[in-house]
């Protein structure tokens, strides 16, 4: 492998001291209610939380597109934080669909994937508060380009149902803008404290914030380089912290909500990035059986020799993908 991503900065925290010294700032009553359920009076966080921010690198090593498909496992559901049966001893990482400003809206009324992840892992709010206090840059993009963030050791202290369930007071669900419209009783029904909590490792990386027309080769290169660097950093950090174990990355339609990304393209690029980064498997969460259709199209393109995906260089690869004419979509308002 050529150039490797390297950590720009690393900060290690004792979880109990972190949450005591830098408690999360909840700016919406529903977020405070979730926290009160997940973290009752007297709870003590455990373990150590390690934050690191990494540079992004290109070009990528030569990618086998068939192998990229073969190492991908589809789950027709949202994140369930369950390990992959085929690799039970692997180190699991979950992609946080981050804003360029890390966890910037975690305490607000918003409740897209990023904010939901912080609500379920409240120590992440403390990480942001501590970084701000220490004058570190809590960002996933800076003047140099993408800078994916890794966080290990985050306790998942609750799970929050966001599906439509009229009997439990959420006929429109609780995802996105619907969260703020829910009643306190609906929030209580939807939130289940995990005791004991589980532990999650995160890759926080920001997709491009949307555009009009078709993707350019430069936009594809930025996206592919971001995903590759985040995934490769997870492989390197896993080896450092946990030893020689396989790595499983869990992701989904990254950048395809508020940012309006193309679901077929983002599926394709993440499969290619995972293969290039040397992860053991990519678990791709499509949300539902109908949601699997874009992934199926991405798979078919990667397996079709006529699609022009196979290329000798990263630049040629990105030009070939751009020639397929992927169009930007519209943000979903969440």
Legacy VTK file of the C-alpha trace (Angstrom):
# vtk DataFile Version 3.0
C-alpha trace
ASCII
DATASET POLYDATA
POINTS 334 float
0.000 0.000 0.000
1.245 3.488 -0.847
0.688 6.562 1.305
-1.057 5.859 4.597
-3.376 8.198 6.511
-1.721 9.492 9.659
-3.222 10.946 12.839
-3.188 14.739 12.991
-3.998 14.649 16.687
-4.932 12.068 19.301
-6.568 12.685 22.671
-7.316 10.000 25.260
-9.981 10.484 27.934
-11.113 8.665 31.044
-14.848 8.384 30.333
-16.004 9.126 33.876
-13.825 12.205 34.234
-14.699 13.348 30.723
-18.441 13.335 31.370
-18.012 14.884 34.804
-15.801 17.727 33.604
-17.481 18.290 30.213
-21.131 17.211 30.425
-23.116 17.253 27.191
-25.114 20.414 26.490
-28.671 19.420 25.566
-30.523 22.353 24.023
-33.829 20.591 23.396
-36.115 19.086 26.040
-36.493 15.799 24.144
-32.714 15.316 24.040
-32.543 15.970 27.795
-35.326 13.436 28.339
-33.440 10.773 26.370
-30.312 11.503 28.407
-32.209 11.265 31.697
-33.484 7.808 30.709
-30.122 6.597 29.404
-28.022 8.065 32.201
-29.998 8.103 35.475
-28.675 9.869 38.546
-25.693 7.994 39.932
-24.589 6.311 36.712
-20.823 6.022 36.224
-19.321 5.921 32.704
-16.682 3.275 32.220
-13.541 2.810 30.212
-11.413 5.085 28.112
-12.427 7.038 25.030
-9.783 7.688 22.392
-10.312 10.424 19.818
-8.083 10.794 16.764
-8.303 12.930 13.632
-6.611 11.727 10.441
-5.412 13.146 7.162
-6.871 11.908 3.884
-4.723 10.348 1.191
-4.841 9.530 -2.505
-4.077 7.669 -4.713
-5.518 4.343 -3.652
-3.992 0.937 -4.299
-5.384 -0.995 -7.269
-8.904 -2.169 -6.430
-10.504 -5.517 -7.277
-14.152 -4.551 -7.808
-15.393 -8.148 -7.632
-13.673 -8.631 -4.280
-15.214 -5.346 -3.127
-18.670 -6.790 -3.752
-17.861 -10.166 -2.243
-16.765 -8.702 1.091
-19.972 -6.638 1.439
-22.865 -7.955 3.539
-26.269 -6.258 3.214
-28.542 -5.750 6.219
-31.992 -4.484 5.323
-32.277 -2.488 8.544
-30.820 0.535 10.303
-27.794 0.144 12.573
-28.360 -2.655 15.078
-24.779 -2.598 16.423
-24.562 -6.383 16.055
-21.313 -8.075 15.040
-21.013 -10.045 11.831
-21.450 -13.785 12.438
-18.837 -14.588 9.795
-16.180 -12.574 11.685
-17.138 -12.830 15.376
-13.690 -11.779 16.633
-13.467 -8.683 14.444
-13.173 -5.091 15.621
-16.417 -3.366 14.594
-16.581 0.262 13.447
-19.717 2.253 12.619
-19.679 5.227 10.259
-21.031 8.476 11.692
-22.553 10.515 8.847
-20.816 13.600 10.131
-21.081 17.292 9.529
-17.800 19.044 8.697
-18.121 20.486 12.222
-18.021 17.350 14.389
-21.288 16.675 16.294
-22.217 20.350 15.849
-26.000 19.851 16.178
-26.026 17.049 18.750
-27.910 19.042 21.410
-30.445 20.624 19.042
-33.912 19.556 17.914
-32.391 17.807 14.869
-32.413 14.002 14.828
-30.752 12.637 11.717
-28.206 9.809 11.849
-25.441 11.939 13.374
-27.581 13.404 16.159
-29.247 10.074 16.889
-25.857 8.445 17.321
-24.802 11.068 19.873
-28.103 10.701 21.756
-27.481 6.959 22.063
-23.786 7.518 22.892
-23.917 10.660 25.087
-20.180 10.586 25.786
-19.754 11.874 22.227
-21.294 15.174 23.284
-18.698 15.349 26.054
-15.940 14.675 23.529
-17.030 17.720 21.532
-17.229 19.901 24.649
-13.776 18.785 25.789
-12.200 19.417 22.391
-13.668 22.909 22.276
-12.358 23.629 25.779
-8.897 22.351 24.830
-8.906 24.392 21.607
-8.627 21.316 19.427
-10.484 21.522 16.129
-13.582 19.300 16.279
-13.862 19.081 12.502
-13.982 16.352 9.878
-12.934 18.715 7.059
-10.356 21.498 7.195
-8.418 23.648 4.729
-6.366 20.614 3.675
-9.454 18.560 2.802
-11.151 15.666 4.552
-9.921 14.767 8.041
-11.928 11.741 9.233
-12.277 11.330 12.996
-12.081 8.019 14.858
-13.506 7.499 18.341
-13.114 4.249 20.239
-14.726 3.195 23.500
-18.025 5.142 23.301
-20.668 3.550 25.501
-24.046 3.076 23.826
-26.337 3.708 26.771
-29.725 3.479 25.057
-31.488 2.615 21.848
-34.126 4.870 20.321
-36.843 3.586 18.010
-37.571 5.946 15.142
-39.958 3.790 13.127
-43.620 4.639 12.613
-45.695 3.221 15.477
-49.035 4.872 16.145
-49.710 2.695 19.188
-46.613 4.159 20.881
-47.376 7.729 19.867
-45.141 8.116 16.830
-47.384 7.784 13.748
-44.824 9.725 11.671
-41.804 8.125 13.336
-39.147 10.120 15.171
-36.385 10.420 12.594
-35.177 13.819 11.473
-37.558 16.722 11.994
-40.253 14.386 13.346
-38.290 14.021 16.599
-39.020 17.556 17.767
-42.722 17.110 16.937
-43.081 14.008 19.106
-44.614 14.139 22.554
-42.582 13.473 25.716
-44.597 10.288 26.156
-43.614 9.131 22.657
-39.963 9.815 23.458
-40.227 7.752 26.648
-41.811 4.836 24.780
-39.115 4.978 22.113
-36.080 5.126 24.428
-34.784 1.964 26.092
-31.823 2.154 28.466
-29.088 -0.418 27.819
-27.860 -1.901 31.073
-25.109 -2.839 30.771
-24.229 -0.512 27.904
-22.449 -1.778 24.837
-19.326 -0.121 23.392
-19.038 1.364 19.906
-16.126 2.497 17.746
-16.947 5.274 15.288
-15.614 6.651 12.006
-16.937 10.219 11.688
-16.587 11.457 8.119
-18.388 14.153 6.181
-19.698 13.683 2.666
-19.780 16.562 0.211
-22.716 18.862 1.073
-24.545 18.548 -2.230
-24.519 20.048 -5.692
-26.548 20.218 -8.902
-26.163 18.214 -12.081
-23.778 15.299 -12.414
-20.878 14.337 -10.191
-17.495 15.441 -11.445
-14.410 13.260 -11.310
-13.023 15.621 -8.626
-16.124 15.151 -6.451
-15.870 11.397 -6.840
-12.167 11.488 -5.959
-12.849 13.534 -2.812
-15.578 11.124 -1.715
-13.562 8.014 -2.471
-10.486 9.433 -0.734
-12.502 10.373 2.340
-14.050 6.917 2.685
-10.784 5.112 1.980
-8.870 7.227 4.503
-11.490 6.767 7.217
-11.687 3.016 6.651
-7.921 2.621 6.412
-7.428 4.662 9.583
-9.810 2.256 11.336
-7.673 -0.686 10.190
-4.495 0.998 11.448
-6.033 2.118 14.748
-7.541 -1.329 15.334
-4.126 -2.915 14.983
-2.659 -0.379 17.412
-5.328 -0.722 20.071
-6.606 -4.276 19.667
-3.889 -6.237 17.919
-4.031 -8.355 14.744
-7.784 -8.821 14.356
-9.988 -8.386 11.278
-11.928 -5.147 10.932
-15.597 -4.822 10.037
-16.998 -1.445 8.960
-20.740 -0.782 9.217
-22.151 1.906 6.964
-25.095 2.765 4.740
-26.287 5.597 2.538
-23.663 8.029 3.798
-24.310 11.579 2.587
-27.625 10.659 0.963
-30.023 12.406 3.367
-29.711 16.136 3.918
-26.763 16.308 1.507
-28.662 14.736 -1.391
-26.003 12.225 -2.378
-26.618 9.578 -5.031
-27.369 6.257 -3.321
-25.978 4.076 -6.086
-22.737 6.030 -6.299
-22.223 6.247 -2.540
-22.771 2.496 -2.238
-20.254 1.843 -4.990
-17.583 4.164 -3.613
-17.802 2.740 -0.097
-17.459 -0.821 -1.393
-14.380 0.200 -3.377
-12.951 2.096 -0.398
-13.435 -0.858 1.945
-11.640 -3.188 -0.439
-8.764 -0.746 -0.917
-8.463 -0.135 2.835
-8.091 -3.808 3.663
-11.145 -4.180 5.896
-12.327 -7.718 6.486
-15.945 -6.945 5.651
-18.306 -4.064 4.968
-21.776 -4.388 6.490
-24.087 -2.184 4.436
-27.324 -1.153 6.124
-29.975 -0.333 3.512
-32.805 0.404 5.965
-35.424 -1.862 4.386
-35.860 -4.364 1.526
-36.909 -1.589 -0.915
-33.852 0.374 0.184
-31.602 -2.372 -1.159
-32.354 -1.521 -4.793
-29.655 1.208 -5.102
-27.079 -1.121 -3.576
-28.085 -3.834 -6.037
-27.482 -1.414 -8.903
-24.075 -0.487 -7.467
-23.199 -4.174 -7.169
-24.201 -4.846 -10.761
-22.070 -1.967 -12.029
-19.041 -3.188 -10.084
-19.454 -6.678 -11.517
-20.021 -5.491 -15.104
-16.733 -5.386 -17.003
-18.333 -3.000 -19.525
-18.959 -0.299 -16.915
-15.351 0.912 -16.992
-14.846 0.623 -13.236
-11.577 -1.298 -13.523
-8.802 1.229 -14.107
-5.013 1.303 -13.647
-4.957 4.511 -11.557
-7.208 6.278 -9.087
-7.558 9.236 -11.449
-8.649 6.966 -14.290
-11.027 5.132 -11.949
-12.718 8.386 -10.948
-12.950 9.539 -14.558
-14.530 6.210 -15.497
-17.105 6.441 -12.712
-17.900 10.057 -13.626
-18.549 8.937 -17.198
-21.414 6.791 -15.919
-23.335 10.029 -15.327
-24.359 9.864 -11.673
-26.621 12.799 -10.792
-26.919 14.638 -7.501
-30.242 14.308 -5.732
-32.148 16.675 -3.486
-31.681 16.773 0.266
-34.467 15.211 2.321
-34.731 18.126 4.729
-33.337 16.130 7.656
LINES 1 335
334 0 1 2 3 4 5 6 7 8 9 10 11 12 13 14 15 16 17 18 19 20 21 22 23 24 25 26 27 28 29 30 31 32 33 34 35 36 37 38 39 40 41 42 43 44 45 46 47 48 49 50 51 52 53 54 55 56 57 58 59 60 61 62 63 64 65 66 67 68 69 70 71 72 73 74 75 76 77 78 79 80 81 82 83 84 85 86 87 88 89 90 91 92 93 94 95 96 97 98 99 100 101 102 103 104 105 106 107 108 109 110 111 112 113 114 115 116 117 118 119 120 121 122 123 124 125 126 127 128 129 130 131 132 133 134 135 136 137 138 139 140 141 142 143 144 145 146 147 148 149 150 151 152 153 154 155 156 157 158 159 160 161 162 163 164 165 166 167 168 169 170 171 172 173 174 175 176 177 178 179 180 181 182 183 184 185 186 187 188 189 190 191 192 193 194 195 196 197 198 199 200 201 202 203 204 205 206 207 208 209 210 211 212 213 214 215 216 217 218 219 220 221 222 223 224 225 226 227 228 229 230 231 232 233 234 235 236 237 238 239 240 241 242 243 244 245 246 247 248 249 250 251 252 253 254 255 256 257 258 259 260 261 262 263 264 265 266 267 268 269 270 271 272 273 274 275 276 277 278 279 280 281 282 283 284 285 286 287 288 289 290 291 292 293 294 295 296 297 298 299 300 301 302 303 304 305 306 307 308 309 310 311 312 313 314 315 316 317 318 319 320 321 322 323 324 325 326 327 328 329 330 331 332 333
